Amino acid sequence: MKKLITIAIAVLTAISLNAQGDHDRQNYLASDTPVFRVVSIICVIALFMLFILIVMKRVFEYRLKNKVIDKGISENIISSILQKNDGEDRHINIKWFALLTGLGAGLTIIYYTQPLGIHSLAIIAFSIALSFLGYFFYLKYFGN
């Protein structure tokens, strides 16, 4: 079974790579346009800042746990202070699925409505907003 899957992946990869033909520069997604540059720079900065915030949160949680343990506080107080909120952690994968699906749908719509412009940013904004709306309804009906 593993050989069959490996062969299928290799064949599909070769087909998809071979499907690329020579096209004019206008047919490609215009990656040298100012709008694309600005959006990509904003996305990279946002990801970098999110990474820094997550690392800082983990470091401060670690320092707080060490200080609480060093002080010798009772177990009841420690458990109430260090209690994790599992409500959001349970649905984090669904949230990222909804966000990335909305982003992918928005980028697909943008690809078919070229040239790139301000309407591209509006399409991305609305698709991400719709994905968060879907996540909200998911939490409302399925989240406990």
N, C-alpha and C positions, 0 to 999 in steps of 0.2 A: 504494500500500500504506500509506503514511504517513497519507493522508487517511482511509482506512478505520479504522485504529487510533485516530486522533484522534476520529473520529466515535463509535466504539464506546465510548471512554473517557468522552466527554462525555455520551452517552446513559446509560451505566451510573452515572455520577456523579449525573446528574439523577434517575434512578430511585431510587438509594439515599438521596438527600437527601429525596425526596418520600415515601419509605416511612415516615418518622418521623411518628407520629401523636400525638395528645394522649392521654396516659396519666396515671393517678394518680401521685402522688409515690412511692407504695410500689412501683410497678413499675420505677422507675429504680434503677440501682445507687446505693445510699445513700452518696453522696459526703460527707455531712456527719456520718457516724458517727465516733466516736472511733477505732475500729480503722483505718478508712481514712485518717484524718488521720495517725495514728502511723506507719503503714506508708509512706505517701507522704513524710513528713518523713524517715524513715530512708533511703528510697531516694534522695532528693535529697541528703542529707548524704553517703551512700556514693558517689554519682557525683561529687560535688564533691571528696571526699577522693581518689578514684581519679584525677581530673584533676590535682590538685596533685601526687600521687606521680609520675605520668607526666612532668609538666613538670620536676619536680626531677631525675628520673632522666636526662632528656635534657640538662639543664643540666650536671649533674655529669659525664656522659660527654663532653660538649663540652669542659669545662674540663680533664679528664684528657687528652684527645687533644691539646689545645693545650700542656699542660705537657710531655707526652712529646715532642712535636715540638720545643719550645723547648730541651729538655735535649740534644738531638742523640744520642739513643740509637740503637743499631744496628737495622737493619730486622728482623732475626730476633726480637729481643726485643719490638719494637713490634707485630709481627704476632701474636705469642703473647699479648700483653696485650690488644690491641684486637680479638681474634678474636670474631666474633659467633656466638651460638648459634642457628643456623638451624633446629634441630629443632622448637622451639616456635613460631617465627614462621611455619613452613609450614602449620601446622594452626590458626592463630588464627581463621580464618574459620569453620571447622567448629565450633570451640569456641563462638563467639558464636552460630552457628546453633542448636546444641544448647541453649544457655542460653536464648535467646529463644523457641525452640519450646516448651521446658518451661514457661517463664513464661506463654506464651500459652495452653498447654493448662491450666495451673493456674488462670488467670484465667477461662477458659471454664467449667471445672468449678465454680468459685466462683459464677459468674453463675447457674448452674442449681441451686445448693444454697443459696439465700438463706434467711434473713437472714444478714448478715455477722456473724461472731463469731470465737472462737478457732479453730474448725475451719477457717476460711478461711486462717489463717496456717499451719496444719498442711498443708493442701492445697498451698499455695504451696511450703512447705519440701520436701514429698515430690516434687512435680513438678520442682523445680529439682534435687533430689538424683538423681532418675531421669535427668534430662537429662545431668548430669555422669557418671553411670554409663554412659550410652550413649556419651558422649565417651571415657570410659576404654576401653570395649570397642573403639571405633573406633581409638584409638591402639594398642591391643594387637594388633589384627588387620591394620590397614592402615598404621599409622605405622612408619616405618623409623628 
